């Protein structure tokens, strides 16, 4: 019996700025996890990973991360990926400032239930 495939997103780091980025269905990179392409087929996931990893002039360290469908798009499954969606944790800048418009960054978040 084969194992069930867990949906994935392709993630990496922006080569110039270091931000976490996600591959979208239209072959661009976004800094917002919920805009990523949710891949539900294992073969397609491998093809998308190869496509993303080949963009060495744009990103570095591409890999497949487990995700699940959410009401606004893909959501991270594991703590590490939930943490990566929030950007650097030392102070609010970059992605945290942009996300601050949508969420209260001072609010305690239970990352174990993401």
C-alpha positions in Angstrom: 0.0 0.0 0.0 1.4 3.4 -1.0 1.3 6.4 1.3 -1.1 9.2 0.6 0.5 12.3 -0.9 0.4 15.4 1.3 -0.2 18.6 -0.7 2.8 20.8 -1.2 4.0 24.3 -2.1 7.3 25.2 -3.6 9.2 27.5 -1.3 12.7 29.1 -1.4 14.5 32.3 -0.5 14.8 35.4 -2.6 18.4 35.5 -3.9 18.9 39.2 -3.4 16.9 40.0 -0.3 16.7 36.6 1.5 13.0 36.8 2.0 11.0 33.5 2.0 9.1 33.2 -1.3 6.6 30.8 -2.8 6.0 29.7 -6.4 2.6 30.7 -7.8 0.5 28.9 -10.4 1.5 31.6 -12.9 5.2 30.9 -12.5 6.0 33.9 -10.4 7.3 34.2 -6.9 5.3 35.7 -4.0 6.2 36.5 -0.4 2.7 35.5 0.7 2.1 31.8 1.5 -1.6 32.0 0.7 -0.8 33.1 -2.9 1.3 30.0 -3.5 0.2 27.2 -5.8 -1.1 24.3 -3.8 0.1 21.1 -5.5 -1.9 18.0 -4.9 -0.1 15.6 -7.2 3.3 14.1 -6.5 4.6 14.0 -10.1 3.4 17.6 -10.6 5.1 18.7 -7.4 8.4 17.3 -8.6 8.0 19.1 -12.0 7.2 22.4 -10.2 10.2 22.0 -7.9 12.5 21.5 -10.8 11.0 24.5 -12.5 11.5 26.7 -9.4 15.0 25.4 -8.6 16.2 26.2 -12.1 15.7 29.9 -11.5 19.1 30.3 -9.8 19.2 34.0 -10.8 16.1 34.7 -8.7 15.9 32.2 -5.8 18.1 29.8 -3.7 17.3 26.7 -1.7 14.0 25.6 -3.3 12.1 22.7 -1.7 8.7 21.3 -1.3 6.8 22.1 1.9 3.7 20.4 3.2 0.6 22.5 3.1 -3.1 22.3 3.3 -6.0 24.0 1.6 -7.4 26.9 3.6 -10.2 29.4 3.1 -7.8 32.0 1.6 -5.3 29.7 -0.1 -2.7 27.3 1.1 -1.8 27.2 4.8 1.4 25.8 6.3 1.1 22.4 8.1 4.3 22.4 10.2 5.7 24.8 12.7 8.8 25.6 10.7 6.8 26.7 7.7 4.3 28.7 9.8 7.3 30.4 11.3 8.8 31.1 7.9 5.6 32.9 6.7 6.2 35.6 9.4 9.7 36.6 8.3 12.6 37.5 10.6 11.6 37.5 14.2 14.0 40.1 15.7 11.8 43.1 14.9 9.1 44.2 12.6 10.4 45.0 9.1 9.9 43.9 5.6 7.2 41.3 5.4 6.2 41.8 9.0 5.3 45.4 8.3 3.2 44.4 5.4 1.5 41.6 7.3 1.0 44.0 10.3 -1.7 45.6 8.2 -3.6 42.3 8.2 -2.7 40.8 11.6 -1.7 42.0 15.1 2.0 41.1 15.3 2.0 41.6 19.0 -0.7 39.0 19.5 0.4 35.6 20.8 0.0 33.0 18.1 -0.1 29.3 18.9 2.2 28.0 16.2 1.6 24.4 17.2 -1.9 24.5 15.9 -1.1 26.0 12.5 
